[in-house]
Amino acid sequence: MQFKNKLINVVGRIIAICMGMATLSSCDSMIYDDEGDCDPHYKVRFTYDMNMKFSDAFPAEVNAVTLFILDENGNVIWQKSESGEAVKANGYLMDVDVQPGNYTLLAWCGEGAGSHFDIPFDATKHTSLTATLQRERHTDGFGKSSQLLKNLYHGKLAAQEFPATQGVHTFTVNLTKDTNEVNIVLQHLSGEPVDKDDYIFTITDYNGMLDWDNSIMPDEKITYFAHYKEMGSAGLDVPEVNPESRYVSAMSACVAGLSVSRLVKGNDCRVNVHHKSGRLVLSIPLIDYALLVKGSVGRPLDDQEFLDRQDKYDLVFFLDEGGRWMNSYIYINSWKIVVQHGGL
């Protein structure tokens, strides 16, 4: 009887070993500790290196993501949102639960998604996954925005095969930032004070609606107003004013901050400064002037890539004793631009 029991135990161990070998064989002799089975598992990584530092700023800047999975007909078959500390965790990956197939990944990210930009998160078709700037009505009947826009990011990864093979398959969605900060500085060369309440700062553009592929959709004119204005004094090297000292030590200045949607080459985006009396002090095409400093980046970029990477613009304008713009030059992001009249 004792021999028979030992034999049964030996046979049992052999059967268990054989079953284990069969399981390993079905998984190509690999064990996936993270998942614990042999099914395919899909994960999505998000990156934001479309910036002027050319490095991934996703963990530092993005704290909310919504991912849509689209089939080959543009139908939304799956979506998921995550936010907070989970998104900011080192090595963050989103788990995606879909069947093997060919899909396009679309993402709207950042706090601006759903707050300052309306996005139909319940959409069933890709063509409805647009982002529309929330707006008020301006006195001219068009749209108006005067708030500091929360950051909005867009990402798209087209035609990706989600294989049926075992293991973990990771896809990377690269993001583009769609919100920009523009700081406008007015300085009096005479040293006279610049009263922030004497000037109205605006930017006009037709960029209030972004399509599912992040292109600009037809829209009404949007007038962006300053969400803050400050005044003070600062020193600046201005050789044209004082050739001997090359320095003006008590120059009055007013600073206005504006927040705008995506800048796209070809759009009629204009920076405007009016005196409170209604007199136009200055008006320039922002995109055309911004592209003049593209060469300062140090590496070749096409125009739209530069506009997508650069999310902050500092513009400095100078006023004479009569409060008129001295339109011979301006400074953009510390670079001096000599204005060729009759050009831009």
Secondary structure, 3 states (H helix, E strand, C coil): CHHHHHHHHHHHHHHHHHHHHHHHHHCCCCCCCCCCCCCEEEEEEEECCCCCCCCCCHHHHCCEEEEEEECCCCEEEEEEEEECHHHHCCCCCEEECCCCEEEEEEEEECCCECCCEECCCCCCEHHHCCEEECCEECCCCCEEECCCCCCCEEEEEEEEEECCCCEEEEEEEEEEECCEEEEEEEEECCCCCCCHHHEEEEEEECCCEECCCCCECCCCCEEEECCEEEEEEEEECCCCCCCCCCCEEEEEEEEEEEEECCCCCCCCCEEEEEECCCCEEEEEEHHHHHHCCHHHHCCCCCHHHHHHHCCEEEEEEEECCCCCECCCEEEECCEEEECCCCCC
